[in-house]
Structure formats: structure tokens, C-alpha cells
């Protein structure tokens, strides 16, 4: 009788589970194609590292808790498999395995179940007592009962497991008792309590059965779907850090960007089913932190909700009805949210399951700019200036080389000059950044580096256009630049600005241009290391120096050490670190084209960052990016800390050289 | 009803230099742009199209490469583009230019009624602000210059109400159709062409009308028909300013001197 009832329930649950999973995952196929099947070896190793190794998960204090739950799920999957098989075919059980192996498994199940129970208690404590900000936002409040249901399910499963095995051991001590220390303790309690052991056994068995089946049915409907999708999502994750966005093809009748959910790639959609709503992206996002309407988790969640809502219609070839971009509401992203992104990448760095939030936002920007022609008013000038004068300010291109007036600077000639110094728009036109250009020129000359410039022929790299979603214009400018570099025989490039660096290095590669691009901080660190620049390490005029990592230098291009070693070589002291630094650094607020937009909503990102730096009480803030320079200088003035200097890393070095001479 | 919008290709004046010897503009290597005021004229025409379903025709007089300017209007949504290009149109002053443009508009009006003609208030290369009014005069249209807001276009009553931006004041005026408007930047924010429209316009046909089409007397147009001649063009010498205060060491003192000077010259209202 028990077998028949269980078999019926099990089959029904598995069918329901299969149907729910199919209903959801088949929607992923509505997405556009994207190559994520290459290099299986590398993908497997990434999967082991991030999924099974939980590399990102354990970076946070409570991550260890999840690590325990994850691995007990893996181990207990065997126990639960046995439970289901045994429930249908009572003669089949793990006892058929060789004795030693069987006992080892029982020991593992027993210990792991206890650990899980502890981990679940901790999870309850965290949600009820600790209440971390990212779990307590408006956004998840409505959904947190789901977390409690799942935690209760897991706790019940463990309790039922011990109840069942305790009762079995109490009745039949020979049942592998010595292999199950926890269950043996439970058995002793039960015996002492004088309860009806066979009743406890059968009640525990049924509780275990019901909870397990309920769990199976509930899983695909909840955020716990990630139990199924997170591991493959790590397998299909980006193999190179997604600092760039894919190209678009411009031809009549084509669709640009993502304005409707099925325009995302299948991987974008799969990402949305892999999100656990842990909130780490939100806790790292400068827009979320400063009170903007952007929350990367909500972006991913809205994609899932939108897909579930529109999926059936889309499958039938009808049009989506719930808009992907529009007024605030479940399953819809607002334009304000989409425009708040600084493309700093902190969300992608934080995500334990390698979800790529930033490219999704840029794809939606593309739709707004290229198809709808809807964007914040300030950007119209930027787009026109870029198109007509190839710089964001609309200054006459003829003035691009004016910064050289005081210096003997040579044009780049292939074969004669080693490096092209790609000055970039800020370094050419912005009065403060021009000082950095001059400092770099002085340092390069002092070290005897062979370098030259394109002068008036240099054009804007187009970074802001690409991050803002104006891919059409970016494409045009990228092609022009690639053509110039090829024509002039450029092979090695120094950039002043991390945005030029990333564009020339990562974006232009999509146009078949492979340049050796170095950021000035890397080059000067190397010159110091090779002894081509000699310093005595005694420069004290800048006082204590705190270093601010530019997102496009650090997180997007992995350059963390070079600027730090330069400063240390000059001052003889390690830089002061802000609370968020290195890979987890906090954006200045100007990336992703935000440099050219007003910041009307929430706190200013640069204020938040400046406050964090001021907490270390530095005399100088060292940056390595012209956008960061502007944002830090403005922020310090706004905060009444104008006496704190802001210096580019190469200016720090130039100061060190002066000191040595003088 | 047709709305005709006149556009002009101009050299990007921020990049123009004057040859000190010949006193002429050095045009070599200087990129051309759409006269900025004209972009607002195009936008207004498109708003009439969006609201009333009028057809928008963009016209321009200029050399063959002025086609790019018309394409931009097509990318923004104009229905048709006509380039008035002929050697005999060359060297025209504002009088001769307005004659050619008026003739083209007249020709268009034979196909469909022209209700509104819109021009930018002036071009940034000539800065005369005469061509728009010249066209209105030649066509005998009412002319409303310096429009910064269109309040109402009543097609059945055939009237238009606009606001004109004058020095220190606004003027609300009404005129019967057909009418010619010249517009200022404050009127609107020109739309940014979508990629689809850009690609569409790249292959769209720009009609070219020469004087064979317009049939004007060659002595009344171009250089021959132009009573105004430019005798000299030059950059004014800038008197060198003096350095006051010490901005590097006493920025507040320097700012105070600046403010005092500005008050003295009545540049700051107190």
C-alpha cells in the first residue's frame, strides 16, 4: 500500500517537475544564437572552480554557509535518490553495495545532514536577526517568504532523516549503527523518551517523502531553480571578462539592440533563470548604492518575469504584450534604470554564478538609441559632437594637438617610432587632463622612449558611444580608426586613458585589429623596473597618497599593481587603500557615458566615493583616468576638501623626477 | 498640404580660418555640417507631419555635395528632397538665392498646395537672416521670423499662431496661410535619426533640379543676379587683455577683481 501511494505521488511529482522545467527552459530557446559551446575543457574547469568550488560564493562571510548546503545537496542527492528508488522498489537499496562503501556513505549522509541543519539555522538567523541590506530591500521583501519555505523544507528533510534513522537504529541496532553517529544519538533519545518507535519511523518516512516531493515540485517555480541552472550557467559563462559588447550588423530590415525579451541571446535568458536573487550585484552597484532606480538584480529578474509572461505568446509566433522597457512594473525595466549604469562591472565581479548584467543593459540602450531614438537630452549634443568633430566637447579637431605647444613632440612614423601615443580626447582637449599628457611626455622623454603622435589625424576612440548604445556611430568611428592604424602601420600603442585602452585593446579586436596596447601606468612601471627611470623613493611633497582604481583599468583590464608600484617607487611607501579597492573598487560615476549625462537622481556617485577615500585621511588622491580625475576633483571640492590634491599616477612620477633633479 | 523646409550646407565655422593674404575662407579640409538653425526648421516641419499628416519636402540650393545635408533631413523623416544645383546658381547673394528657392517652391506648389515654408533664422556662414524673408517676399507669403514656439496651426481656418523671440520680449502673432517661418534654436530639440531611417535615407533618391527645370532668367540669378559683393572678409584683431590679480595663489582675490570689472562694465546685473 505504502509503495503504491508513494509511487503514484512520485510519478506525479516528477511529471510536474519535468513539465515546469520544460515550460521554463524551453523559453530560453526563444533567444538569439550565441556561441557558448567552444573550448569545453576550459569551460569545465571554470565550472568546477565557480560552481563546485563556489569560488565567488565563499568570498562573503555567509558564503561558507552556502558552501556547506551546496555540498550536502550534492552528497545527499545520493541518499535522496536511494530514498525514491527504495520507495518504489523496496528491494533496491544502497545496502546492496559493498559493505565498506555502504558504511562510508551512511557516515557521510549522517554527518552532512547535521552540518546542513546547522547551516539552515544560521540562514534563519541571518534573515531574521542580521538582515543584510541586500536581502532587506523593497525589491525582495515581497518574495522572502519563498526563502523561508525552502529553508523550512530543508530543515524538515534533515529532521525527518534523523527521525527515521534514529527510530530504525533504536529498533534494530544492527542497522549500520556504528556508521551513523548522529542517528545513534537520536536513537538513544527516542528510546529514553519511550515513544512508539515504529510510529516515529513511519511518520518520519512519510514526512521525508512529502517534503522531498514538495521540494521537487516547488523548485522550478522558485528562485531555487538555480539549483538546476547555476552549474550549467557557470559552464556557459564568458571565457574572457565581458568588458566589451558584441558587434551589430547594419543592413536594411535589421533590428538593433534589445527592445523585446526574445531579442536577448539564449544565454542572456538562461542567466535570468540562474539568478538566485542573492543581491550581491545590488550591494556592489554604484547606482543602487547611491539611490538610483537601477538594481542589476532587478534587471535580471525583470527579464525572467517578462519572458515567463510573454513566453507563451512568443512561442506561438505572436508579439510580446508586456513591455521589456517602459513604466515601472513587474517584468519591465525603466529607462531611468537603464541609463543609470556606469558599466563599471562591479555586478559581474560580484555574481557567484557568472551572470553578465552589464552587456544586457547596453543591449537595451542600443534599442533605445538606435531604434527608438530615445535618450537623455544631454546625449544629443554628445552624439552630434562625436559625429561631426570626433570628440565629446565638439571642439575643432584642428585643436587636438595644441597641448604640444610647449614640447618638442614628433609625429608617429612607422619603422622609426616605436610607440604611438594615443592621447585621446581628454588628454587633448581637457585642460586638467592636458597637464597629465604633458607629464607623460616628459617622463617618456626622460626614459628615452621612442614615441610619436597622430596629431590632428587622431580621432576619438568611441568608447562612450559604445557603452551608451550608439553602436551605429561607434561602428563608423571604429572602422575609421582601424583604417588609420593600419595605414600608419601602428603596432604598439600607449594610452593615457583606460577607456581608450579598453576600446583599442578589447573592442577593436572585433574589427580584426590586434594592437599591443599598454596603459601609461603599465609602461612607466616597467620603465622603473628596468631601471630606465631612476628614483630615490624619497618624494614627500604629495603626503599620504590614496589610490583610486579606475574601473576600466582595474576590473575591466586587470591592471591593479602597476600604478601602485609606481607610487611606491616614488614615495617609498605603499599607497593607502580605500575600503573598496582593487577588484572590488567603487566607480567614480563617469563610466558608461555617464560622464556626459546629468546625475539628477539619488546621491552623486563621486560624493560617495570621495567620502570613502576621505575616511582614510589622504593628502593626495591618485587616479589613472581622466574621468576619475574630473569626478574626484569635483567631488572633493563639493565636500569642502579642496586641499586634498588629485594627481594622475604619471604626475606623481613626474613630481618624483623633479624632486630627484632638484 | 506640403510643408517645405529650406536647409543649407555650411562649413563648420568653428573650424574655419581666414587666409590672411587673400581674405577668403580657407575651406580646404573643413567639414561641412547642416546649418544648425535649419535642423530646428526640419524638426518643426516633421512635427507638422506627425500631427497633421502633411508631406515634408526639404530643399537646398548648393553644389552637388550638398546632397548630404538633404539626406540628413530624409533620415530624420522628410518625405522628399530636392537639390537645386546648377553652375548658374553659383556666387549668389541673398537676393539671387531667395529667387531660386522661391521658384522651386512655386514649382512644388503646382503639384500640391504649399501651406508652410520653414527656414532657420539665419545661416552660420553668411549670418544675414535675409533669405527666409526674401523667399516670403517673392512668394507673397506672410512672414513670421524668429519663431520660438508654434501655438496652433489651424488647417481649416487656415491660420497659424506663433510666439516670436525678440530682444528681451516675446511677441504672440497670428497669420493666414500660406506662411513662411524662420525659427530659432529654442523652438525644439531636433530628433536623432534612427538607424533604420539612416540606412533608408542613404539609398533614397535626392532629386536634382537645375535651371532647365526652373527656367529662370540667368541674368537675375547667381553671380550675375547678385547686387551685393563681398569686398573683404577678415578676423578682427583682438586687443590683448591685461593680467590682473594672481589666480594661482589668490584665486578669491582674482575672482573679486573679475566681478568688480564685470559690474563696472555692466555685464553683471545686481
Interface residues (C-beta under 8 A of the other chain):
Chain A: X250 X251 X252 X256 X369 X370 X371 X372 X373 X375 X377 X380 X383 X388 X389 X394 X395 X396 X397 X398 X472
Chain B: X12 X14 X15 X31 X33 X189 X190 X191 X192 X193 X194 X195 X196 X198 X199 X200
